[in-house]
Amino acid sequence: MRTLWVLALTFLVAAVPAAEVRTAIAPLHADDSSRSQSIAQHTTRTLEMILNQLDGYRLVRVAGADDDTAARTIAENDFLVYGRVQEEAAATVISLAVFSRAEQEVTSSFERRIESVFELFDAAEEAAIELMEALSGEVIRFGELALRNTGRPGSYEVLVDGRPLPQDQSRILTGEREIAIRQDRMLTSVTLHEQTVTVREGETISISFELPLLTPDERRVLLGIEEEITANWDDPAAADRVISLFERLEFLLADVSYSTDLAAQRDRYQELRSRFDQDRRARAATAPPEEPEAPEADTEPNRRTRIGAGLGVSVPIEIEEPDQPYNREYKSFTLRGRLTFDVFRFLGFQTDLVLGRNELDFIAEEIESRIYTYYSLELATLLRPQVRLWAVELFLNLGPAVAIGPVEWLAEETLPVETEDGLVFGFGLMAGPGVSVNFSERSALEMGLMIAGMITSNPEVDILRTEFYIGVSRRM
């Protein structure tokens, strides 16, 4: 009977491409007996060891499975191996099964009853071997692998035909095998030894290899970093670079499990870093104080104040007189003094003192005559929002203004103006944009437009002008 299901299982496996046979192994279930649990673990490890070394098979580890869950647990794998170990009377019973995804059923099952405690582990291993022989159609026998490291102590990985061999295993399947010794080292993963061996049943294959303290590439990198540290040790300007190099060494030598003797080299670099920090502090303590850098002109407390002066001329404004054979024209000239204080980078306060010569002229055909001249002294307190763009500053002036000054009437008797010379008072607003261009570190050329509107004590002398001005300013 066993021969029939072995042949059937072998035929089924042969129908699947060898490179694609994905075989899942679920940990064997066990009852509460410690002996059953040990046998279950040992049998599971034996199944995994064999399958991991079989050509054409891929080991997939999955969670536990039983008869009720096998169809779900197998997922995309071709076969699922699962089982159970339990105590029954005076015997230990090992049950193994193979579930096929193609058939959607258990295609083979195996059970062994072991009564002798001394034969327990050997019998469990024989059961695993017999099941895997049925699955693969191959005769499964083992040899031993003896490894000898003649170099520096360190961790390494053994590959058999490109597959990792667990550290607690030394048995390998018989036949021609490719053995490789690999390490994950400082810079990359390195294969240090490769050898093809022929393993025979019961034979021990000895392989010697040497783990280096450093590979040539690792030695070159460490020496390069150390030479750069030495070259820049006494240069204060390169202190940050030296610190970054020490941090690079610390990163490279954080894990030296692949060559434990490198721990001494790591300690030496740490001592070297401590010496560098001490030397750096000593140089800083004895170095002359550095000259403070001059801050920007507009951020110094004694550079926030600016004074300036300028000349202005207004755009003539013609006032039509619908019921008269003449019109009026208003124009003015100004001399402007200015005091500015920057409260913040983007805001200042400004006081303007303006001497104005304001004229109102009579204009008729081929006749032009002066009506009055108003000499005003004006004081304006202005907000100054401002934006600095390199050497150019854009600003806006806005605020109240007052005026006082004498008015001189020059009108002829033919004009309907009845007033007398005297002082005139006024109040109103000034507003307008401007631009300031630095032509030296502290001096600037300023120009802009200022609109002034004031109501005076004499309605005939009200001020309404649009003035263009140009001047200079200097930070104090």
NORURHU-V659505 format. One record per residue. N is the residue number from 0. PHI is phi in whole degrees, 0 to 359 (* if undefined). PSI is psi as a letter, one per 30 degrees, with the letter a starting at -180 (NA if undefined). Layout:
n=N phi=PHI psi=PSI
n=N phi=PHI psi=PSI
This chain:
n=0 phi=* psi=e
n=1 phi=298 psi=e
n=2 phi=299 psi=e
n=3 phi=295 psi=e
n=4 phi=286 psi=f
n=5 phi=295 psi=e
n=6 phi=295 psi=e
n=7 phi=295 psi=e
n=8 phi=294 psi=e
n=9 phi=297 psi=e
n=10 phi=296 psi=e
n=11 phi=295 psi=e
n=12 phi=294 psi=e
n=13 phi=296 psi=f
n=14 phi=285 psi=f
n=15 phi=261 psi=k
n=16 phi=305 psi=k
n=17 phi=302 psi=e
n=18 phi=289 psi=f
n=19 phi=247 psi=g
n=20 phi=282 psi=j
n=21 phi=267 psi=j
n=22 phi=242 psi=j
n=23 phi=267 psi=k
n=24 phi=238 psi=k
n=25 phi=260 psi=k
n=26 phi=304 psi=k
n=27 phi=293 psi=k
n=28 phi=287 psi=l
n=29 phi=214 psi=l
n=30 phi=281 psi=a
n=31 phi=285 psi=f
n=32 phi=291 psi=k
n=33 phi=296 psi=e
n=34 phi=294 psi=e
n=35 phi=297 psi=e
n=36 phi=294 psi=e
n=37 phi=295 psi=e
n=38 phi=295 psi=e
n=39 phi=297 psi=e
n=40 phi=294 psi=e
n=41 phi=296 psi=e
n=42 phi=293 psi=e
n=43 phi=298 psi=e
n=44 phi=297 psi=e
n=45 phi=295 psi=e
n=46 phi=300 psi=e
n=47 phi=294 psi=e
n=48 phi=299 psi=e
n=49 phi=295 psi=e
n=50 phi=295 psi=e
n=51 phi=293 psi=f
n=52 phi=256 psi=f
n=53 phi=285 psi=k
n=54 phi=293 psi=k
n=55 phi=85 psi=g
n=56 phi=238 psi=k
n=57 phi=238 psi=k
n=58 phi=281 psi=k
n=59 phi=232 psi=k
n=60 phi=269 psi=k
n=61 phi=230 psi=l
n=62 phi=288 psi=l
n=63 phi=301 psi=l
n=64 phi=216 psi=l
n=65 phi=215 psi=a
n=66 phi=299 psi=e
n=67 phi=280 psi=f
n=68 phi=250 psi=f
n=69 phi=301 psi=e
n=70 phi=297 psi=e
n=71 phi=277 psi=e
n=72 phi=290 psi=e
n=73 phi=296 psi=e
n=74 phi=53 psi=b
n=75 phi=266 psi=g
n=76 phi=279 psi=l
n=77 phi=279 psi=e
n=78 phi=224 psi=l
n=79 phi=230 psi=k
n=80 phi=254 psi=k
n=81 phi=212 psi=l
n=82 phi=180 psi=a
n=83 phi=207 psi=k
n=84 phi=236 psi=k
n=85 phi=210 psi=l
n=86 phi=269 psi=k
n=87 phi=226 psi=j
n=88 phi=56 psi=b
n=89 phi=259 psi=g
n=90 phi=233 psi=l
n=91 phi=252 psi=k
n=92 phi=251 psi=k
n=93 phi=251 psi=k
n=94 phi=242 psi=k
n=95 phi=233 psi=k
n=96 phi=213 psi=l
n=97 phi=238 psi=k
n=98 phi=256 psi=k
n=99 phi=258 psi=k
n=100 phi=291 psi=e
n=101 phi=295 psi=e
n=102 phi=272 psi=f
n=103 phi=56 psi=h
n=104 phi=197 psi=l
n=105 phi=286 psi=j
n=106 phi=267 psi=f
n=107 phi=203 psi=k
n=108 phi=216 psi=l
n=109 phi=214 psi=k
n=110 phi=219 psi=k
n=111 phi=227 psi=k
n=112 phi=252 psi=k
n=113 phi=243 psi=k
n=114 phi=255 psi=f
n=115 phi=271 psi=k
n=116 phi=296 psi=e
n=117 phi=290 psi=f
n=118 phi=264 psi=g
n=119 phi=300 psi=e
n=120 phi=289 psi=e
n=121 phi=296 psi=e
n=122 phi=293 psi=e
n=123 phi=296 psi=e
n=124 phi=292 psi=e
n=125 phi=297 psi=e
n=126 phi=296 psi=e
n=127 phi=295 psi=e
n=128 phi=296 psi=e
n=129 phi=297 psi=e
n=130 phi=294 psi=e
n=131 phi=290 psi=e
n=132 phi=295 psi=e
n=133 phi=294 psi=e
n=134 phi=290 psi=e
n=135 phi=265 psi=f
n=136 phi=76 psi=g
n=137 phi=246 psi=l
n=138 phi=278 psi=k
n=139 phi=253 psi=j
n=140 phi=223 psi=l
n=141 phi=235 psi=l
n=142 phi=235 psi=l
n=143 phi=249 psi=k
n=144 phi=244 psi=k
n=145 phi=249 psi=j
n=146 phi=252 psi=k
n=147 phi=224 psi=j
n=148 phi=268 psi=j
n=149 phi=263 psi=g
n=150 phi=252 psi=b
n=151 phi=282 psi=l
n=152 phi=290 psi=k
n=153 phi=172 psi=l
n=154 phi=275 psi=l
n=155 phi=204 psi=l
n=156 phi=238 psi=k
n=157 phi=257 psi=k
n=158 phi=248 psi=k
n=159 phi=247 psi=j
n=160 phi=54 psi=h
n=161 phi=82 psi=g
n=162 phi=248 psi=k
n=163 phi=297 psi=k
n=164 phi=261 psi=k
n=165 phi=306 psi=k
n=166 phi=296 psi=f
n=167 phi=271 psi=g
n=168 phi=239 psi=k
n=169 phi=233 psi=f
n=170 phi=274 psi=k
n=171 phi=226 psi=l
n=172 phi=291 psi=k
n=173 phi=292 psi=l
n=174 phi=117 psi=a
n=175 phi=278 psi=k
n=176 phi=231 psi=k
n=177 phi=259 psi=j
n=178 phi=256 psi=k
n=179 phi=225 psi=k
n=180 phi=249 psi=k
n=181 phi=231 psi=k
n=182 phi=228 psi=k
n=183 phi=269 psi=j
n=184 phi=250 psi=a
n=185 phi=304 psi=e
n=186 phi=256 psi=e
n=187 phi=195 psi=l
n=188 phi=277 psi=k
n=189 phi=233 psi=k
n=190 phi=268 psi=j
n=191 phi=265 psi=f
n=192 phi=206 psi=k
n=193 phi=224 psi=k
n=194 phi=203 psi=k
n=195 phi=263 psi=k
n=196 phi=231 psi=l
n=197 phi=251 psi=j
n=198 phi=261 psi=k
n=199 phi=247 psi=l
n=200 phi=301 psi=k
n=201 phi=77 psi=f
n=202 phi=269 psi=k
n=203 phi=256 psi=k
n=204 phi=259 psi=k
n=205 phi=261 psi=k
n=206 phi=229 psi=k
n=207 phi=253 psi=k
n=208 phi=210 psi=l
n=209 phi=231 psi=k
n=210 phi=273 psi=k
n=211 phi=277 psi=l
n=212 phi=294 psi=e
n=213 phi=219 psi=k
n=214 phi=281 psi=l
n=215 phi=304 psi=e
n=216 phi=294 psi=e
n=217 phi=295 psi=e
n=218 phi=297 psi=e
n=219 phi=296 psi=e
n=220 phi=295 psi=e
n=221 phi=295 psi=e
n=222 phi=295 psi=e
n=223 phi=297 psi=e
n=224 phi=295 psi=e
n=225 phi=295 psi=e
n=226 phi=295 psi=e
n=227 phi=292 psi=e
n=228 phi=298 psi=e
n=229 phi=298 psi=e
n=230 phi=293 psi=f
n=231 phi=253 psi=g
n=232 phi=303 psi=e
n=233 phi=264 psi=g
n=234 phi=263 psi=j
n=235 phi=301 psi=e
n=236 phi=292 psi=f
n=237 phi=258 psi=g
n=238 phi=300 psi=e
n=239 phi=296 psi=e
n=240 phi=295 psi=e
n=241 phi=297 psi=e
n=242 phi=298 psi=e
n=243 phi=295 psi=e
n=244 phi=292 psi=e
n=245 phi=297 psi=e
n=246 phi=295 psi=e
n=247 phi=296 psi=e
n=248 phi=298 psi=e
n=249 phi=299 psi=e
n=250 phi=293 psi=e
n=251 phi=295 psi=e
n=252 phi=254 psi=g
n=253 phi=297 psi=e
n=254 phi=239 psi=j
n=255 phi=242 psi=g
n=256 phi=296 psi=f
n=257 phi=286 psi=f
n=258 phi=205 psi=i
n=259 phi=296 psi=f
n=260 phi=293 psi=f
n=261 phi=291 psi=f
n=262 phi=300 psi=e
n=263 phi=294 psi=e
n=264 phi=294 psi=e
n=265 phi=297 psi=e
n=266 phi=297 psi=e
n=267 phi=296 psi=e
n=268 phi=293 psi=e
n=269 phi=294 psi=e
n=270 phi=295 psi=e
n=271 phi=296 psi=e
n=272 phi=295 psi=e
n=273 phi=297 psi=e
n=274 phi=297 psi=e
n=275 phi=297 psi=e
n=276 phi=298 psi=e
n=277 phi=295 psi=e
n=278 phi=297 psi=e
n=279 phi=295 psi=e
n=280 phi=294 psi=e
n=281 phi=295 psi=e
n=282 phi=295 psi=e
n=283 phi=294 psi=e
n=284 phi=288 psi=e
n=285 phi=261 psi=f
n=286 phi=286 psi=k
n=287 phi=296 psi=k
n=288 phi=297 psi=k
n=289 phi=283 psi=k
n=290 phi=291 psi=k
n=291 phi=294 psi=k
n=292 phi=289 psi=k
n=293 phi=290 psi=k
n=294 phi=290 psi=l
n=295 phi=300 psi=k
n=296 phi=302 psi=e
n=297 phi=276 psi=g
n=298 phi=253 psi=f
n=299 phi=285 psi=k
n=300 phi=303 psi=e
n=301 phi=272 psi=g
n=302 phi=237 psi=g
n=303 phi=277 psi=f
n=304 phi=260 psi=k
n=305 phi=230 psi=k
n=306 phi=240 psi=l
n=307 phi=203 psi=l
n=308 phi=211 psi=l
n=309 phi=195 psi=l
n=310 phi=245 psi=k
n=311 phi=223 psi=l
n=312 phi=220 psi=k
n=313 phi=267 psi=l
n=314 phi=282 psi=k
n=315 phi=302 psi=k
n=316 phi=246 psi=k
n=317 phi=265 psi=k
n=318 phi=252 psi=j
n=319 phi=282 psi=k
n=320 phi=242 psi=j
n=321 phi=300 psi=e
n=322 phi=264 psi=g
n=323 phi=236 psi=l
n=324 phi=278 psi=g
n=325 phi=213 psi=l
n=326 phi=239 psi=l
n=327 phi=244 psi=k
n=328 phi=230 psi=k
n=329 phi=253 psi=k
n=330 phi=210 psi=l
n=331 phi=206 psi=l
n=332 phi=229 psi=k
n=333 phi=227 psi=l
n=334 phi=240 psi=j
n=335 phi=244 psi=k
n=336 phi=251 psi=k
n=337 phi=219 psi=k
n=338 phi=233 psi=k
n=339 phi=237 psi=k
n=340 phi=233 psi=k
n=341 phi=276 psi=j
n=342 phi=283 psi=e
n=343 phi=232 psi=l
n=344 phi=298 psi=e
n=345 phi=251 psi=g
n=346 phi=210 psi=k
n=347 phi=221 psi=l
n=348 phi=247 psi=k
n=349 phi=221 psi=k
n=350 phi=242 psi=k
n=351 phi=250 psi=k
n=352 phi=247 psi=j
n=353 phi=239 psi=k
n=354 phi=260 psi=j
n=355 phi=241 psi=k
n=356 phi=242 psi=j
n=357 phi=255 psi=k
n=358 phi=236 psi=k
n=359 phi=235 psi=k
n=360 phi=249 psi=k
n=361 phi=268 psi=k
n=362 phi=233 psi=k
n=363 phi=226 psi=a
n=364 phi=299 psi=j
n=365 phi=58 psi=g
n=366 phi=227 psi=k
n=367 phi=220 psi=k
n=368 phi=220 psi=k
n=369 phi=282 psi=k
n=370 phi=268 psi=e
n=371 phi=206 psi=l
n=372 phi=232 psi=k
n=373 phi=245 psi=j
n=374 phi=267 psi=j
n=375 phi=254 psi=k
n=376 phi=250 psi=j
n=377 phi=244 psi=k
n=378 phi=233 psi=k
n=379 phi=234 psi=k
n=380 phi=249 psi=j
n=381 phi=236 psi=k
n=382 phi=282 psi=k
n=383 phi=225 psi=i
n=384 phi=297 psi=k
n=385 phi=211 psi=l
n=386 phi=228 psi=k
n=387 phi=263 psi=k
n=388 phi=236 psi=j
n=389 phi=56 psi=c
n=390 phi=271 psi=g
n=391 phi=247 psi=k
n=392 phi=235 psi=k
n=393 phi=259 psi=k
n=394 phi=215 psi=l
n=395 phi=225 psi=k
n=396 phi=254 psi=k
n=397 phi=202 psi=k
n=398 phi=172 psi=l
n=399 phi=282 psi=l
n=400 phi=213 psi=l
n=401 phi=233 psi=l
n=402 phi=216 psi=l
n=403 phi=210 psi=k
n=404 phi=170 psi=l
n=405 phi=277 psi=k
n=406 phi=242 psi=k
n=407 phi=242 psi=j
n=408 phi=269 psi=k
n=409 phi=237 psi=g
n=410 phi=292 psi=k
n=411 phi=280 psi=l
n=412 phi=293 psi=f
n=413 phi=286 psi=f
n=414 phi=268 psi=k
n=415 phi=280 psi=i
n=416 phi=236 psi=k
n=417 phi=239 psi=j
n=418 phi=202 psi=l
n=419 phi=233 psi=l
n=420 phi=295 psi=l
n=421 phi=158 psi=a
n=422 phi=281 psi=k
n=423 phi=233 psi=k
n=424 phi=252 psi=k
n=425 phi=207 psi=l
n=426 phi=211 psi=l
n=427 phi=175 psi=b
n=428 phi=230 psi=l
n=429 phi=232 psi=k
n=430 phi=203 psi=k
n=431 phi=165 psi=l
n=432 phi=272 psi=l
n=433 phi=201 psi=l
n=434 phi=221 psi=k
n=435 phi=236 psi=k
n=436 phi=239 psi=j
n=437 phi=288 psi=k
n=438 phi=246 psi=g
n=439 phi=205 psi=a
n=440 phi=299 psi=e
n=441 phi=236 psi=f
n=442 phi=247 psi=k
n=443 phi=213 psi=l
n=444 phi=262 psi=k
n=445 phi=242 psi=k
n=446 phi=210 psi=l
n=447 phi=178 psi=a
n=448 phi=239 psi=k
n=449 phi=229 psi=k
n=450 phi=256 psi=k
n=451 phi=239 psi=k
n=452 phi=228 psi=k
n=453 phi=223 psi=k
n=454 phi=263 psi=k
n=455 phi=248 psi=l
n=456 phi=290 psi=f
n=457 phi=238 psi=j
n=458 phi=305 psi=f
n=459 phi=289 psi=f
n=460 phi=248 psi=g
n=461 phi=307 psi=k
n=462 phi=262 psi=k
n=463 phi=214 psi=j
n=464 phi=221 psi=k
n=465 phi=245 psi=j
n=466 phi=245 psi=k
n=467 phi=261 psi=k
n=468 phi=227 psi=l
n=469 phi=216 psi=k
n=470 phi=192 psi=a
n=471 phi=232 psi=l
n=472 phi=220 psi=l
n=473 phi=215 psi=k
n=474 phi=283 psi=k
n=475 phi=256 psi=NA
